[in-house]
Amino acid sequence: MRWSEMGGKEIIGFDNGERMGVISDTDLVINPQNGTIESILLSGGGFLGWGKRKEEIVIPWSSIIKIGPDMVIIRQNPLENQAVQK
């Protein structure tokens, strides 16, 4: 699957069914030594910075359980998924 095909998919937490965000609102962290994807950065805030969440959420690539046609399901491990204050 190409990254362009991921656009618009919702990120859903497996543990509580919470909608975390949308892939189009994310950045990738790529390991420069080997080119692998390490994590997804989910930006804080809502539309134009307005919204409830003010921190960035780091979702390790290994937390992805399933990539479906409309959503990406992740395991929400509080020790792995870290909120980074802006």
N, CA, C and O atoms as CSV, one atom per row, in Angstrom:
chain,resi,resn,atom,element,x,y,z
A,1,MET,N,N,0.835,-1.173,0.000
A,1,MET,CA,C,0.000,0.000,0.000
A,1,MET,C,C,0.886,1.244,0.000
A,1,MET,O,O,1.885,1.299,0.717
A,2,ARG,N,N,0.528,2.213,-0.783
A,2,ARG,CA,C,1.254,3.485,-0.841
A,2,ARG,C,C,0.707,4.431,0.226
A,2,ARG,O,O,-0.454,4.335,0.625
A,3,TRP,N,N,1.571,5.355,0.683
A,3,TRP,CA,C,1.153,6.321,1.692
A,3,TRP,C,C,-0.002,7.174,1.169
A,3,TRP,O,O,-0.883,7.550,1.943
A,4,SER,N,N,-0.014,7.483,-0.122
A,4,SER,CA,C,-1.092,8.289,-0.694
A,4,SER,C,C,-2.448,7.595,-0.564
A,4,SER,O,O,-3.480,8.264,-0.512
A,5,GLU,N,N,-2.455,6.265,-0.510
A,5,GLU,CA,C,-3.696,5.509,-0.342
A,5,GLU,C,C,-4.194,5.541,1.104
A,5,GLU,O,O,-5.346,5.202,1.373
A,6,MET,N,N,-3.326,5.947,2.030
A,6,MET,CA,C,-3.694,6.010,3.447
A,6,MET,C,C,-4.466,7.289,3.766
A,6,MET,O,O,-5.153,7.360,4.785
A,7,GLY,N,N,-4.358,8.292,2.907
A,7,GLY,CA,C,-4.997,9.586,3.158
A,7,GLY,C,C,-6.490,9.464,3.413
A,7,GLY,O,O,-7.201,8.788,2.670
A,8,GLY,N,N,-6.958,10.113,4.455
A,8,GLY,CA,C,-8.377,10.115,4.782
A,8,GLY,C,C,-8.818,8.996,5.702
A,8,GLY,O,O,-9.948,9.016,6.189
A,9,LYS,N,N,-7.959,8.018,5.953
A,9,LYS,CA,C,-8.332,6.926,6.855
A,9,LYS,C,C,-8.315,7.432,8.298
A,9,LYS,O,O,-7.418,8.174,8.697
A,10,GLU,N,N,-9.315,7.020,9.068
A,10,GLU,CA,C,-9.380,7.391,10.472
A,10,GLU,C,C,-8.479,6.469,11.289
A,10,GLU,O,O,-8.340,5.287,10.977
A,11,ILE,N,N,-7.866,7.021,12.338
A,11,ILE,CA,C,-7.071,6.230,13.267
A,11,ILE,C,C,-7.956,5.965,14.478
A,11,ILE,O,O,-8.405,6.898,15.144
A,12,ILE,N,N,-8.207,4.678,14.761
A,12,ILE,CA,C,-9.115,4.262,15.827
A,12,ILE,C,C,-8.343,3.427,16.843
A,12,ILE,O,O,-7.594,2.523,16.474
A,13,GLY,N,N,-8.532,3.737,18.127
A,13,GLY,CA,C,-7.909,2.962,19.198
A,13,GLY,C,C,-8.668,1.669,19.430
A,13,GLY,O,O,-9.886,1.685,19.612
A,14,PHE,N,N,-7.958,0.549,19.425
A,14,PHE,CA,C,-8.564,-0.771,19.608
A,14,PHE,C,C,-9.136,-0.929,21.012
A,14,PHE,O,O,-10.201,-1.521,21.183
A,15,ASP,N,N,-8.442,-0.407,22.013
A,15,ASP,CA,C,-8.809,-0.637,23.406
A,15,ASP,C,C,-10.121,0.028,23.814
A,15,ASP,O,O,-10.885,-0.532,24.601
A,16,ASN,N,N,-10.384,1.230,23.276
A,16,ASN,CA,C,-11.603,1.917,23.699
A,16,ASN,C,C,-12.449,2.435,22.537
A,16,ASN,O,O,-13.477,3.074,22.763
A,17,GLY,N,N,-12.035,2.170,21.307
A,17,GLY,CA,C,-12.794,2.611,20.140
A,17,GLY,C,C,-12.716,4.103,19.875
A,17,GLY,O,O,-13.469,4.626,19.054
A,18,GLU,N,N,-11.817,4.792,20.560
A,18,GLU,CA,C,-11.681,6.241,20.422
A,18,GLU,C,C,-11.118,6.618,19.057
A,18,GLU,O,O,-10.185,5.990,18.557
A,19,ARG,N,N,-11.700,7.647,18.470
A,19,ARG,CA,C,-11.184,8.200,17.215
A,19,ARG,C,C,-10.014,9.106,17.566
A,19,ARG,O,O,-10.185,10.113,18.252
A,20,MET,N,N,-8.822,8.746,17.093
A,20,MET,CA,C,-7.612,9.483,17.432
A,20,MET,C,C,-7.353,10.626,16.457
A,20,MET,O,O,-6.788,11.651,16.838
A,21,GLY,N,N,-7.760,10.459,15.213
A,21,GLY,CA,C,-7.517,11.465,14.197
A,21,GLY,C,C,-7.629,10.860,12.809
A,21,GLY,O,O,-8.178,9.773,12.628
A,22,VAL,N,N,-7.098,11.582,11.835
A,22,VAL,CA,C,-7.164,11.161,10.437
A,22,VAL,C,C,-5.748,11.161,9.877
A,22,VAL,O,O,-4.947,12.035,10.208
A,23,ILE,N,N,-5.441,10.188,9.035
A,23,ILE,CA,C,-4.098,10.061,8.475
A,23,ILE,C,C,-3.646,11.334,7.762
A,23,ILE,O,O,-2.455,11.642,7.775
A,24,SER,N,N,-4.546,12.072,7.148
A,24,SER,CA,C,-4.134,13.284,6.439
A,24,SER,C,C,-3.595,14.357,7.377
A,24,SER,O,O,-2.924,15.288,6.931
A,25,ASP,N,N,-3.882,14.236,8.684
A,25,ASP,CA,C,-3.405,15.199,9.682
A,25,ASP,C,C,-2.135,14.710,10.383
A,25,ASP,O,O,-1.839,15.153,11.493
A,26,THR,N,N,-1.389,13.814,9.759
A,26,THR,CA,C,-0.245,13.184,10.420
A,26,THR,C,C,1.059,13.433,9.670
A,26,THR,O,O,1.072,13.829,8.505
A,27,ASP,N,N,2.148,13.184,10.383
A,27,ASP,CA,C,3.486,13.157,9.801
A,27,ASP,C,C,4.093,11.804,10.114
A,27,ASP,O,O,3.654,11.119,11.037
A,28,LEU,N,N,5.090,11.424,9.358
A,28,LEU,CA,C,5.813,10.171,9.604
A,28,LEU,C,C,7.180,10.468,10.196
A,28,LEU,O,O,7.812,11.466,9.852
A,29,VAL,N,N,7.633,9.594,11.091
A,29,VAL,CA,C,9.012,9.630,11.578
A,29,VAL,C,C,9.707,8.457,10.911
A,29,VAL,O,O,9.338,7.301,11.119
A,30,ILE,N,N,10.728,8.769,10.096
A,30,ILE,CA,C,11.435,7.746,9.326
A,30,ILE,C,C,12.869,7.645,9.822
A,30,ILE,O,O,13.544,8.658,10.004
A,31,ASN,N,N,13.331,6.416,10.039
A,31,ASN,CA,C,14.702,6.172,10.460
A,31,ASN,C,C,15.625,6.483,9.285
A,31,ASN,O,O,15.524,5.833,8.244
A,32,PRO,N,N,16.529,7.467,9.424
A,32,PRO,CA,C,17.385,7.856,8.298
A,32,PRO,C,C,18.435,6.806,7.918
A,32,PRO,O,O,18.940,6.810,6.795
A,33,GLN,N,N,18.763,5.907,8.853
A,33,GLN,CA,C,19.762,4.892,8.545
A,33,GLN,C,C,19.229,3.788,7.627
A,33,GLN,O,O,19.920,3.346,6.709
A,34,ASN,N,N,17.987,3.345,7.885
A,34,ASN,CA,C,17.480,2.229,7.083
A,34,ASN,C,C,16.191,2.528,6.322
A,34,ASN,O,O,15.708,1.675,5.578
A,35,GLY,N,N,15.625,3.728,6.496
A,35,GLY,CA,C,14.448,4.127,5.735
A,35,GLY,C,C,13.133,3.546,6.210
A,35,GLY,O,O,12.121,3.681,5.522
A,36,THR,N,N,13.117,2.897,7.376
A,36,THR,CA,C,11.871,2.326,7.875
A,36,THR,C,C,11.054,3.379,8.615
A,36,THR,O,O,11.597,4.336,9.167
A,37,ILE,N,N,9.742,3.180,8.613
A,37,ILE,CA,C,8.854,4.072,9.345
A,37,ILE,C,C,8.901,3.669,10.812
A,37,ILE,O,O,8.671,2.507,11.149
A,38,GLU,N,N,9.200,4.633,11.691
A,38,GLU,CA,C,9.256,4.351,13.121
A,38,GLU,C,C,7.942,4.678,13.817
A,38,GLU,O,O,7.496,3.930,14.688
A,39,SER,N,N,7.318,5.793,13.435
A,39,SER,CA,C,6.079,6.176,14.103
A,39,SER,C,C,5.296,7.171,13.258
A,39,SER,O,O,5.792,7.723,12.275
A,40,ILE,N,N,4.060,7.376,13.679
A,40,ILE,CA,C,3.171,8.367,13.091
A,40,ILE,C,C,3.006,9.470,14.125
A,40,ILE,O,O,2.783,9.188,15.303
A,41,LEU,N,N,3.113,10.721,13.697
A,41,LEU,CA,C,2.871,11.858,14.587
A,41,LEU,C,C,1.502,12.436,14.270
A,41,LEU,O,O,1.254,12.915,13.164
A,42,LEU,N,N,0.634,12.384,15.241
A,42,LEU,CA,C,-0.712,12.918,15.099
A,42,LEU,C,C,-0.707,14.313,15.689
A,42,LEU,O,O,-0.489,14.482,16.889
A,43,SER,N,N,-0.946,15.316,14.856
A,43,SER,CA,C,-0.834,16.696,15.314
A,43,SER,C,C,-1.919,17.045,16.313
A,43,SER,O,O,-3.013,16.481,16.286
A,44,GLY,N,N,-1.607,17.981,17.194
A,44,GLY,CA,C,-2.552,18.427,18.208
A,44,GLY,C,C,-3.502,19.468,17.645
A,44,GLY,O,O,-3.246,20.062,16.598
A,45,GLY,N,N,-4.586,19.676,18.341
A,45,GLY,CA,C,-5.552,20.697,17.936
A,45,GLY,C,C,-6.492,20.202,16.869
A,45,GLY,O,O,-6.362,19.087,16.363
A,46,GLY,N,N,-7.432,21.041,16.540
A,46,GLY,CA,C,-8.417,20.723,15.519
A,46,GLY,C,C,-8.177,21.558,14.284
A,46,GLY,O,O,-7.033,21.816,13.911
A,47,PHE,N,N,-9.236,21.974,13.661
A,47,PHE,CA,C,-9.163,22.759,12.440
A,47,PHE,C,C,-8.440,24.081,12.698
A,47,PHE,O,O,-8.853,24.851,13.564
A,48,LEU,N,N,-7.382,24.345,11.965
A,48,LEU,CA,C,-6.570,25.563,12.084
A,48,LEU,C,C,-6.085,25.817,13.515
A,48,LEU,O,O,-5.984,26.959,13.962
A,49,GLY,N,N,-5.785,24.712,14.223
A,49,GLY,CA,C,-5.262,24.842,15.578
A,49,GLY,C,C,-6.320,24.965,16.660
A,49,GLY,O,O,-5.989,25.017,17.845
A,50,TRP,N,N,-7.601,25.013,16.267
A,50,TRP,CA,C,-8.678,25.100,17.255
A,50,TRP,C,C,-9.182,23.700,17.536
A,50,TRP,O,O,-9.480,22.948,16.608
A,51,GLY,N,N,-9.278,23.348,18.785
A,51,GLY,CA,C,-9.786,22.035,19.143
A,51,GLY,C,C,-9.404,21.677,20.556
A,51,GLY,O,O,-8.775,22.462,21.266
A,52,LYS,N,N,-9.794,20.467,20.964
A,52,LYS,CA,C,-9.571,20.043,22.341
A,52,LYS,C,C,-8.120,19.660,22.609
A,52,LYS,O,O,-7.544,20.077,23.614
A,53,ARG,N,N,-7.531,18.875,21.724
A,53,ARG,CA,C,-6.207,18.324,21.982
A,53,ARG,C,C,-5.127,19.340,21.632
A,53,ARG,O,O,-5.142,19.918,20.545
A,54,LYS,N,N,-4.196,19.557,22.544
A,54,LYS,CA,C,-3.137,20.534,22.332
A,54,LYS,C,C,-1.762,19.889,22.174
A,54,LYS,O,O,-0.784,20.589,21.913
A,55,GLU,N,N,-1.673,18.587,22.326
A,55,GLU,CA,C,-0.377,17.922,22.236
A,55,GLU,C,C,-0.309,17.042,20.998
A,55,GLU,O,O,-1.330,16.673,20.417
A,56,GLU,N,N,0.906,16.716,20.612
A,56,GLU,CA,C,1.143,15.781,19.528
A,56,GLU,C,C,1.146,14.374,20.117
A,56,GLU,O,O,1.672,14.166,21.211
A,57,ILE,N,N,0.574,13.420,19.417
A,57,ILE,CA,C,0.587,12.034,19.873
A,57,ILE,C,C,1.498,11.244,18.961
A,57,ILE,O,O,1.361,11.286,17.739
A,58,VAL,N,N,2.438,10.516,19.567
A,58,VAL,CA,C,3.382,9.679,18.835
A,58,VAL,C,C,2.845,8.248,18.884
A,58,VAL,O,O,2.695,7.666,19.958
A,59,ILE,N,N,2.560,7.694,17.710
A,59,ILE,CA,C,2.049,6.325,17.616
A,59,ILE,C,C,3.111,5.466,16.933
A,59,ILE,O,O,3.348,5.617,15.734
A,60,PRO,N,N,3.753,4.565,17.683
A,60,PRO,CA,C,4.755,3.693,17.060
A,60,PRO,C,C,4.138,2.858,15.934
A,60,PRO,O,O,3.007,2.388,16.052
A,61,TRP,N,N,4.874,2.681,14.862
A,61,TRP,CA,C,4.381,1.905,13.725
A,61,TRP,C,C,3.994,0.495,14.156
A,61,TRP,O,O,3.076,-0.105,13.598
A,62,SER,N,N,4.709,-0.030,15.161
A,62,SER,CA,C,4.433,-1.386,15.655
A,62,SER,C,C,3.084,-1.471,16.372
A,62,SER,O,O,2.610,-2.577,16.631
A,63,SER,N,N,2.451,-0.342,16.701
A,63,SER,CA,C,1.148,-0.338,17.369
A,63,SER,C,C,-0.012,-0.561,16.409
A,63,SER,O,O,-1.143,-0.776,16.845
A,64,ILE,N,N,0.255,-0.512,15.112
A,64,ILE,CA,C,-0.813,-0.710,14.125
A,64,ILE,C,C,-1.210,-2.175,14.108
A,64,ILE,O,O,-0.380,-3.057,13.889
A,65,ILE,N,N,-2.500,-2.422,14.343
A,65,ILE,CA,C,-3.032,-3.786,14.327
A,65,ILE,C,C,-3.542,-4.148,12.939
A,65,ILE,O,O,-3.258,-5.230,12.426
A,66,LYS,N,N,-4.301,-3.229,12.331
A,66,LYS,CA,C,-4.950,-3.512,11.051
A,66,LYS,C,C,-5.136,-2.231,10.266
A,66,LYS,O,O,-5.510,-1.197,10.818
A,67,ILE,N,N,-4.869,-2.311,8.966
A,67,ILE,CA,C,-5.157,-1.204,8.053
A,67,ILE,C,C,-6.295,-1.675,7.156
A,67,ILE,O,O,-6.123,-2.570,6.329
A,68,GLY,N,N,-7.454,-1.061,7.334
A,68,GLY,CA,C,-8.627,-1.442,6.565
A,68,GLY,C,C,-8.919,-0.434,5.471
A,68,GLY,O,O,-8.143,0.501,5.271
A,69,PRO,N,N,-10.029,-0.607,4.755
A,69,PRO,CA,C,-10.359,0.296,3.659
A,69,PRO,C,C,-10.696,1.717,4.122
A,69,PRO,O,O,-10.508,2.672,3.369
A,70,ASP,N,N,-11.195,1.863,5.361
A,70,ASP,CA,C,-11.607,3.180,5.846
A,70,ASP,C,C,-10.892,3.632,7.112
A,70,ASP,O,O,-10.963,4.807,7.474
A,71,MET,N,N,-10.201,2.712,7.791
A,71,MET,CA,C,-9.599,3.075,9.070
A,71,MET,C,C,-8.333,2.283,9.350
A,71,MET,O,O,-8.071,1.239,8.752
A,72,VAL,N,N,-7.556,2.826,10.290
A,72,VAL,CA,C,-6.359,2.172,10.797
A,72,VAL,C,C,-6.605,1.929,12.275
A,72,VAL,O,O,-6.867,2.868,13.026
A,73,ILE,N,N,-6.522,0.669,12.699
A,73,ILE,CA,C,-6.763,0.324,14.092
A,73,ILE,C,C,-5.420,0.160,14.789
A,73,ILE,O,O,-4.544,-0.567,14.320
A,74,ILE,N,N,-5.273,0.853,15.927
A,74,ILE,CA,C,-4.014,0.794,16.669
A,74,ILE,C,C,-4.269,0.295,18.084
A,74,ILE,O,O,-5.349,0.483,18.645
A,75,ARG,N,N,-3.250,-0.344,18.645
A,75,ARG,CA,C,-3.288,-0.724,20.050
A,75,ARG,C,C,-2.805,0.474,20.839
A,75,ARG,O,O,-1.726,1.003,20.572
A,76,GLN,N,N,-3.586,0.901,21.800
A,76,GLN,CA,C,-3.260,2.077,22.599
A,76,GLN,C,C,-2.555,1.660,23.871
A,76,GLN,O,O,-3.194,1.445,24.901
A,77,ASN,N,N,-1.244,1.546,23.803
A,77,ASN,CA,C,-0.447,1.233,24.976
A,77,ASN,C,C,0.071,2.546,25.537
A,77,ASN,O,O,0.861,3.219,24.876
A,78,PRO,N,N,-0.351,2.932,26.740
A,78,PRO,CA,C,0.069,4.236,27.267
A,78,PRO,C,C,1.577,4.362,27.448
A,78,PRO,O,O,2.094,5.478,27.502
A,79,LEU,N,N,2.287,3.254,27.543
A,79,LEU,CA,C,3.740,3.323,27.676
A,79,LEU,C,C,4.407,3.589,26.335
A,79,LEU,O,O,5.512,4.131,26.287
A,80,GLU,N,N,3.741,3.211,25.239
A,80,GLU,CA,C,4.316,3.421,23.905
A,80,GLU,C,C,3.809,4.700,23.271
A,80,GLU,O,O,4.603,5.501,22.777
A,81,ASN,N,N,2.489,4.908,23.275
A,81,ASN,CA,C,1.922,6.094,22.639
A,81,ASN,C,C,2.096,7.263,23.588
A,81,ASN,O,O,1.463,7.318,24.642
A,82,GLN,N,N,2.950,8.192,23.213
A,82,GLN,CA,C,3.329,9.280,24.101
A,82,GLN,C,C,2.724,10.582,23.594
A,82,GLN,O,O,2.715,10.858,22.394
A,83,ALA,N,N,2.226,11.369,24.525
A,83,ALA,CA,C,1.751,12.707,24.192
A,83,ALA,C,C,2.908,13.678,24.429
A,83,ALA,O,O,3.517,13.685,25.499
A,84,VAL,N,N,3.200,14.486,23.430
A,84,VAL,CA,C,4.281,15.452,23.524
A,84,VAL,C,C,3.665,16.833,23.570
A,84,VAL,O,O,3.014,17.254,22.613
A,85,GLN,N,N,3.859,17.546,24.670
A,85,GLN,CA,C,3.295,18.896,24.797
A,85,GLN,C,C,3.979,19.840,23.843
A,85,GLN,O,O,5.194,19.765,23.662
A,86,LYS,N,N,3.222,20.729,23.226
A,86,LYS,CA,C,3.763,21.748,22.332
A,86,LYS,C,C,4.096,22.986,23.107
A,86,LYS,O,O,4.567,23.966,22.532
